[in-house]
Amino acid sequence: MALTTGTTIANIYYAQPILVQIGATFGTSAAGVGYLPGLSQWGMALGILLIVPLGDMLDRKRLVVILEVALGFVLIAMAGVRDMRAAGAISLLIGVCTAAVQVVIPMAASLAAPNERGRVVGFVFTGTLIGILSSRTVSGIAADWMGWRFVYGLSGGAAIFIALLVHLSLPSQRGEHRDGYASLLASTARQLVRFPQLRRLSLLGGIIFAAFLCFWTILTFQLSGPTFHFDSDRIGLFGIVAIGGALAAPWFGRQADRSSPQRAQLLTTALLFMGCLIAALLPTSISALVVATFVIDIGVQGTQVNNLAQLYRLDATAHSRINAAYMVVFFVGGATGTASGAMAWQMGGWPLAAATLCGWSVAAFVACVVHNIASRRYASAWARHRQRTCRDAVRPDEFYDET
């Protein structure tokens, strides 16, 4: 599952470091094809909205296999594309098919034992993070050796191999929703109304992803600017530093299984703030920026793993819909963070951009504190409710509906 999510999500980010080569093929600049990664992001958002909820209605294994096979053929088509408009349409379809990632993660949560759910989700999510962080470096090196078309052709073959691997190794898992596709989509939106915890965690997830992408946006500007004059290859090496932080995700998942994930999030959001503060105060020190990258990544990934561990405790029959609702808010936050970093840099350079980054990290810590307080109140109310109705106790999700 970790291999599946990592190799699949990487396809969203392959184009970014090779836009110059793609543009040269079509007789334009990197800016002229700069919309291609954005189309893939929008495609993934469409996939999350329209396809991921199907995991609660169809066989998740079959759904992943279909998406991976489709992704393989779409990537091979991208490797042979001859027209910019076709490249745009294919980029959109690449994003739609990579929604398979958000089918696999809820599947992992459903298959795991309750006392190991955080560890399992953390491990699978680590594969996703490594795919995101290593994709730019991998595509840049492969394109330098064999050209940008080779990147997509190779990835297309890998997607078809992953489909075969999923078919042979994962169990079937039939969803329980039986009321039709329109009802399924409406139910996805209702999950946000149904669970206050989902609303709070979605807000926290959106904020930490905003901080994460804001940091990477302004870090790129700073490293390529007059202080360092780094090229894209050297900037991409910071992704290797971030992979080290991503490897801490399973540890945070285990802590979510053993103790309170809400308390663990106070630590991870504090780490996020510390990393942002280091970057803000020491922007001309390469060592400080390396440390900041590592600490920020640990803070973001640890918070995200704890978010997912809590989400998948809400209702086992609605994992895909809950995940889809959460991820929509998550990606909206990421887009907002990217835009805020770029705008702050244009308006005030590093000082304003760093202040914006720190603002996101402070907002994440405040949201975490609010969630921790609300979770304690809910736990107390649930305990009192169990005492009053011990003979006819209801499930926690039913208690959510009642309150």
C-alpha positions as CSV (number, residue, x, y, z in Angstrom):
1,M,0.0,0.0,0.0
2,A,2.8,2.4,0.8
3,L,4.5,1.6,-2.5
4,T,1.2,2.1,-4.3
5,T,0.5,5.5,-2.7
6,G,4.1,6.7,-3.2
7,T,4.4,5.8,-6.9
8,T,0.9,7.1,-7.7
9,I,1.0,10.5,-6.0
10,A,4.5,11.2,-7.5
11,N,2.8,11.6,-10.9
12,I,1.2,14.9,-9.8
13,Y,4.7,16.5,-9.3
14,Y,6.9,15.0,-12.0
15,A,6.2,17.9,-14.4
16,Q,7.4,20.7,-12.2
17,P,11.2,20.4,-12.6
18,I,11.1,19.4,-16.3
19,L,8.8,22.2,-17.6
20,V,11.7,23.7,-19.5
21,Q,12.2,20.5,-21.5
22,I,8.5,20.1,-22.1
23,G,8.2,23.7,-23.2
24,A,11.1,23.3,-25.6
25,T,9.4,20.3,-27.2
26,F,6.3,22.4,-28.0
27,G,8.3,25.5,-28.9
28,T,7.5,27.6,-25.9
29,S,9.0,28.5,-22.5
30,A,8.5,26.8,-19.1
31,A,5.9,29.5,-18.3
32,G,4.0,28.5,-21.5
33,V,3.4,25.0,-20.1
34,G,3.4,26.0,-16.5
35,Y,-0.3,25.3,-16.2
36,L,0.2,21.5,-16.6
37,P,1.0,20.8,-12.9
38,G,-2.0,22.9,-11.9
39,L,-4.3,20.9,-14.2
40,S,-3.1,17.7,-12.5
41,Q,-3.9,19.2,-9.1
42,W,-7.4,20.2,-10.2
43,G,-7.8,16.7,-11.7
44,M,-6.9,15.1,-8.3
45,A,-9.4,17.4,-6.6
46,L,-12.1,16.2,-9.1
47,G,-11.1,12.6,-8.4
48,I,-11.4,13.1,-4.7
49,L,-14.8,14.6,-5.0
50,L,-16.3,12.2,-7.6
51,I,-14.3,8.9,-7.3
52,V,-13.0,8.5,-3.8
53,P,-16.4,8.3,-2.2
54,L,-17.1,5.2,-4.4
55,G,-14.8,3.3,-2.0
56,D,-17.7,3.1,0.4
57,M,-20.0,1.6,-2.3
58,L,-17.7,-0.5,-4.5
59,D,-14.9,-3.0,-4.0
60,R,-12.0,-0.8,-3.0
61,K,-9.4,-3.3,-4.4
62,R,-11.1,-3.3,-7.8
63,L,-11.5,0.4,-7.8
64,V,-7.7,0.9,-7.1
65,V,-6.8,-1.6,-9.9
66,I,-9.0,0.2,-12.4
67,L,-7.6,3.6,-11.5
68,E,-4.0,2.3,-11.7
69,V,-4.5,0.7,-15.1
70,A,-6.2,3.9,-16.4
71,L,-3.3,5.9,-14.9
72,G,-0.8,3.7,-16.7
73,F,-2.4,4.2,-20.1
74,V,-2.8,7.9,-19.5
75,L,0.9,8.3,-18.6
76,I,2.0,6.4,-21.7
77,A,-0.3,8.7,-23.8
78,M,1.5,11.6,-22.2
79,A,4.9,10.2,-23.2
80,G,3.8,10.3,-26.9
81,V,1.7,13.5,-26.9
82,R,2.3,15.9,-29.8
83,D,-0.1,18.7,-29.1
84,M,-0.2,21.1,-26.1
85,R,-4.0,21.0,-25.8
86,A,-3.8,17.2,-25.6
87,A,-1.0,17.5,-23.0
88,G,-3.4,19.7,-20.9
89,A,-6.2,17.2,-21.2
90,I,-3.9,14.3,-20.3
91,S,-2.5,16.2,-17.3
92,L,-6.0,16.6,-16.0
93,L,-6.7,12.9,-16.4
94,I,-3.4,12.1,-14.6
95,G,-4.7,14.0,-11.6
96,V,-8.1,12.2,-11.7
97,C,-6.5,8.8,-11.7
98,T,-4.1,9.6,-8.9
99,A,-7.1,9.8,-6.6
100,A,-6.4,6.1,-6.1
101,V,-4.1,7.2,-3.3
102,Q,-7.2,8.4,-1.3
103,V,-8.9,5.1,-1.8
104,V,-5.9,3.1,-0.5
105,I,-5.4,5.1,2.7
106,P,-9.0,4.5,4.0
107,M,-8.6,0.9,2.9
108,A,-5.5,0.5,5.1
109,A,-7.4,2.0,8.0
110,S,-10.3,-0.4,7.5
111,L,-8.1,-3.5,7.3
112,A,-6.0,-2.5,10.4
113,A,-6.9,-3.7,13.9
114,P,-8.2,-0.7,16.0
115,N,-5.1,-0.7,18.3
116,E,-2.8,-0.6,15.3
117,R,-4.7,1.8,13.0
118,G,-2.4,4.8,13.7
119,R,0.7,2.8,13.0
120,V,-0.6,1.3,9.8
121,V,-2.0,4.6,8.5
122,G,1.3,6.3,9.4
123,F,3.3,3.7,7.5
124,V,1.2,4.0,4.4
125,F,1.1,7.8,4.6
126,T,4.9,7.7,4.8
127,G,4.9,6.1,1.3
128,T,2.7,9.0,0.1
129,L,5.1,11.6,1.6
130,I,8.2,10.0,0.1
131,G,6.5,9.9,-3.3
132,I,5.7,13.6,-3.1
133,L,9.1,14.7,-1.8
134,S,11.3,12.5,-4.1
135,S,9.3,13.0,-7.3
136,R,10.9,16.2,-8.3
137,T,14.4,14.9,-7.9
138,V,13.6,11.6,-9.7
139,S,12.0,13.3,-12.7
140,G,14.8,15.9,-12.9
141,I,17.5,13.2,-13.0
142,A,15.7,10.9,-15.3
143,A,14.8,13.7,-17.7
144,D,18.4,14.8,-17.8
145,W,19.5,11.3,-18.8
146,M,16.7,10.2,-21.1
147,G,14.4,13.1,-21.8
148,W,11.0,14.1,-20.3
149,R,9.0,11.5,-22.3
150,F,11.0,8.7,-20.7
151,V,9.8,9.9,-17.3
152,Y,6.1,9.5,-18.2
153,G,6.7,6.2,-20.1
154,L,8.5,4.7,-17.2
155,S,5.9,5.8,-14.7
156,G,3.1,4.5,-17.0
157,G,4.8,1.0,-16.9
158,A,5.1,1.3,-13.1
159,A,1.4,2.1,-12.7
160,I,0.4,-1.0,-14.6
161,F,2.8,-3.0,-12.5
162,I,1.3,-1.6,-9.3
163,A,-2.2,-2.5,-10.6
164,L,-1.0,-6.1,-11.0
165,L,0.6,-6.0,-7.5
166,V,-2.6,-4.7,-5.9
167,H,-4.6,-7.4,-7.7
168,L,-2.4,-10.2,-6.4
169,S,-1.7,-9.0,-2.9
170,L,-4.6,-7.0,-1.4
171,P,-7.9,-8.5,-0.2
172,S,-11.2,-7.5,-1.7
173,Q,-13.2,-5.0,0.5
174,R,-16.7,-4.3,-0.5
175,G,-18.3,-1.0,0.6
176,E,-21.6,-1.0,2.5
177,H,-23.3,2.0,1.0
178,R,-26.3,0.9,-1.2
179,D,-28.3,4.0,-1.9
180,G,-26.9,5.0,-5.2
181,Y,-24.2,7.4,-6.5
182,A,-26.1,10.7,-6.0
183,S,-26.9,9.8,-2.5
184,L,-23.2,8.8,-1.9
185,L,-22.0,12.3,-3.0
186,A,-24.6,14.0,-0.9
187,S,-23.6,11.8,2.1
188,T,-19.9,12.9,1.6
189,A,-20.9,16.5,2.3
190,R,-23.1,15.5,5.2
191,Q,-20.1,14.0,7.0
192,L,-18.9,17.5,7.8
193,V,-22.2,18.3,9.3
194,R,-22.4,15.0,11.1
195,F,-19.1,15.1,12.9
196,P,-17.8,18.2,14.7
197,Q,-14.4,16.4,15.0
198,L,-14.2,16.1,11.3
199,R,-14.7,19.8,10.9
200,R,-12.1,20.7,13.4
201,L,-9.5,18.2,12.0
202,S,-10.2,19.4,8.4
203,L,-9.5,23.0,9.5
204,L,-6.3,21.9,11.2
205,G,-5.3,19.8,8.2
206,G,-5.9,22.7,5.8
207,I,-3.9,25.1,8.0
208,I,-0.8,22.8,8.3
209,F,-0.9,22.1,4.6
210,A,-1.1,25.8,3.9
211,A,2.0,26.3,6.1
212,F,3.8,23.4,4.4
213,L,3.3,24.7,0.9
214,C,3.8,28.3,1.9
215,F,7.2,27.3,3.3
216,W,8.2,25.4,0.1
217,T,7.1,28.2,-2.1
218,I,9.1,30.9,-0.3
219,L,12.1,28.5,0.3
220,T,12.4,28.1,-3.5
221,F,12.4,31.9,-4.0
222,Q,15.0,32.4,-1.3
223,L,17.4,29.6,-2.5
224,S,17.2,30.7,-6.1
225,G,17.6,34.4,-5.2
226,P,20.7,36.6,-4.9
227,T,21.7,35.1,-1.5
228,F,22.3,31.5,-2.7
229,H,21.8,31.4,-6.5
230,F,20.9,27.7,-6.3
231,D,19.6,26.0,-9.5
232,S,16.7,23.6,-9.5
233,D,18.8,20.5,-9.0
234,R,20.3,21.8,-5.7
235,I,17.0,23.1,-4.5
236,G,15.5,19.6,-5.2
237,L,18.0,18.2,-2.7
238,F,16.0,19.8,0.1
239,G,13.4,17.2,-0.7
240,I,15.8,14.5,0.5
241,V,16.1,16.4,3.8
242,A,12.3,16.4,4.1
243,I,12.2,12.6,3.4
244,G,14.0,12.2,6.7
245,G,11.2,14.0,8.4
246,A,8.6,11.9,6.6
247,L,10.2,8.8,8.1
248,A,9.0,9.9,11.5
249,A,5.3,9.5,10.5
250,P,5.0,5.9,11.6
251,W,6.4,6.8,15.0
252,F,3.7,9.4,15.5
253,G,1.1,6.8,14.3
254,R,2.2,4.4,17.0
255,Q,1.9,7.2,19.6
256,A,-1.7,7.8,18.4
257,D,-2.4,4.2,19.1
258,R,-0.8,4.2,22.5
259,S,-1.9,7.5,23.9
260,S,-3.9,10.6,23.2
261,P,-3.4,11.8,19.5
262,Q,-4.7,15.2,20.6
263,R,-1.8,15.7,23.0
264,A,0.7,14.4,20.4
265,Q,-0.7,17.1,18.1
266,L,0.2,19.8,20.6
267,L,3.8,18.7,20.2
268,T,3.8,18.4,16.4
269,T,2.2,21.8,15.9
270,A,4.8,23.3,18.3
271,L,7.5,21.7,16.2
272,L,6.0,23.3,13.1
273,F,6.1,26.7,14.7
274,M,9.7,26.2,15.9
275,G,10.8,25.2,12.3
276,C,9.1,28.2,10.8
277,L,10.7,30.5,13.4
278,I,14.1,29.1,12.7
279,A,13.6,29.8,8.9
280,A,12.2,33.3,9.6
281,L,15.1,34.4,11.8
282,L,18.0,32.8,9.9
283,P,17.2,33.0,6.2
284,T,20.8,33.4,5.1
285,S,22.1,30.3,6.8
286,I,22.0,27.2,4.7
287,S,22.4,25.0,7.9
288,A,19.5,26.8,9.6
289,L,17.3,26.3,6.5
290,V,18.1,22.6,6.4
291,V,17.2,22.2,10.1
292,A,14.0,24.2,9.5
293,T,13.1,22.0,6.6
294,F,13.5,18.9,8.7
295,V,11.6,20.2,11.7
296,I,8.8,21.7,9.7
297,D,8.3,18.4,7.9
298,I,8.2,16.4,11.1
299,G,5.6,18.8,12.5
300,V,3.4,18.7,9.4
301,Q,3.6,14.9,8.9
302,G,3.2,14.1,12.6
303,T,0.1,16.3,12.7
304,Q,-1.4,14.8,9.6
305,V,-0.9,11.2,10.7
306,N,-2.6,12.0,14.0
307,N,-5.4,13.7,12.1
308,L,-6.0,10.5,10.0
309,A,-5.8,8.2,13.1
310,Q,-8.6,10.2,14.7
311,L,-10.7,10.5,11.5
312,Y,-10.8,6.7,10.9
313,R,-12.2,6.1,14.4
314,L,-15.4,8.0,13.5
315,D,-17.4,5.6,11.4
316,A,-15.9,2.5,9.7
317,T,-18.7,2.3,7.2
318,A,-18.0,5.8,5.8
319,H,-14.1,5.9,5.7
320,S,-13.9,6.9,2.1
321,R,-16.5,9.7,2.4
322,I,-14.9,11.0,5.5
323,N,-11.5,11.0,3.8
324,A,-12.9,12.7,0.7
325,A,-14.5,15.5,2.8
326,Y,-11.3,16.0,4.8
327,M,-9.0,16.0,1.7
328,V,-11.1,18.6,-0.1
329,V,-10.5,21.1,2.8
330,F,-6.9,19.9,3.0
331,F,-6.1,20.8,-0.6
332,V,-8.0,24.1,-0.4
333,G,-5.7,25.0,2.5
334,G,-2.6,24.0,0.5
335,A,-3.7,26.1,-2.5
336,T,-4.3,29.0,-0.2
337,G,-0.9,28.6,1.5
338,T,0.9,28.5,-1.9
339,A,-0.9,31.7,-3.0
340,S,-0.2,33.5,0.3
341,G,3.5,32.7,0.2
342,A,3.8,33.9,-3.4
343,M,1.8,37.1,-2.8
344,A,3.7,37.9,0.4
345,W,7.1,37.5,-1.4
346,Q,6.0,39.8,-4.2
347,M,4.8,42.5,-1.8
348,G,7.5,42.4,0.9
349,G,10.2,39.8,0.1
350,W,11.4,37.4,2.8
351,P,10.4,39.4,5.9
352,L,6.7,39.5,4.9
353,A,6.8,36.0,3.5
354,A,8.4,34.7,6.7
355,A,5.8,36.5,8.8
356,T,3.0,34.9,6.8
357,L,4.6,31.5,7.3
358,C,4.8,32.0,11.0
359,G,1.2,33.2,11.0
360,W,0.1,29.9,9.5
361,S,2.0,27.9,12.1
362,V,0.5,29.9,15.0
363,A,-2.9,29.4,13.5
364,A,-2.2,25.6,13.4
365,F,-1.2,25.6,17.1
366,V,-4.3,27.6,18.1
367,A,-6.6,25.2,16.1
368,C,-4.9,22.3,17.8
369,V,-5.5,23.7,21.2
370,V,-9.2,24.3,20.4
371,H,-9.5,20.8,19.1
372,N,-7.9,19.4,22.2
373,I,-10.3,21.2,24.5
374,A,-13.3,20.2,22.4
375,S,-12.2,16.6,22.4
376,R,-11.9,16.5,26.2
377,R,-15.4,17.9,26.6
378,Y,-16.7,15.3,24.2
379,A,-15.0,12.5,26.0
380,S,-16.5,13.7,29.3
381,A,-20.0,14.0,27.8
382,W,-19.6,10.5,26.3
383,A,-18.5,9.0,29.6
384,R,-21.5,10.6,31.4
385,H,-23.8,9.3,28.6
386,R,-22.4,5.8,29.0
387,Q,-23.1,5.9,32.7
388,R,-26.7,6.9,32.2
389,T,-27.4,4.4,29.4
390,C,-25.0,1.6,30.2
391,R,-27.6,-1.1,29.3
392,D,-28.4,0.4,25.9
393,A,-25.2,2.2,25.1
394,V,-25.0,3.5,21.5
395,R,-21.9,3.7,19.2
396,P,-19.9,6.9,19.4
397,D,-21.0,7.9,15.8
398,E,-24.6,7.6,16.9
399,F,-23.8,9.8,19.9
400,Y,-22.4,12.3,17.5
401,D,-25.7,12.3,15.6
402,E,-27.6,12.8,18.8
403,T,-25.5,15.7,20.0
